Structure formats: structure tokens, C-alpha cells
Amino acid sequence: MSPAGPPLPDSDDEPPSTAAKMSLFCAECGHRSELGGDWLVREGEAGYRIVCPECATVIVAQPVFGMLA
């Protein structure tokens, strides 16, 4: 049985014990950075997107819901 999602590439950049706990990875180009790092945040009426600064791939797309009554 294979794990869910795309496999992560092998990397010698950081050993797992020192890697940031909250980091994002771009499956398209391999860019990796902490959540508060160099990712581009695009906001609009429908929500927001976190975009890779290297290849412009949307990493996260989150809708914004109206206030609940």
C-alpha cells in the first residue's frame, strides 16, 4: 500500500530533526519554505491563496466563509 499524496523528493538540505515543523513544499518545482517564509499570499473576496514564489503554483486555496449567525 502506498502513502496518500505525492512522494516527497529526497533532500540533503536539512535532516528531519532540524526541519521546520510548519513548512510548505511545492510539488511542482520543489521549493520549500516555512509557512511564514517567502510564499506569496493572494487575498480576494472568495478567499485566499498561498502561491509558490518560484513557479506561481497555488499551494493552498482557502475560501472565506461569511459570519455564522
Secondary structure as GFF3:
##gff-version 3
##sequence-region A 1 69
A	DSSP	beta_strand	23	25	.	.	.	ID=ss1
A	DSSP	beta_strand	32	34	.	.	.	ID=ss2
A	DSSP	beta_strand	40	44	.	.	.	ID=ss3
A	DSSP	beta_strand	47	51	.	.	.	ID=ss4
A	DSSP	beta_strand	58	63	.	.	.	ID=ss5
###
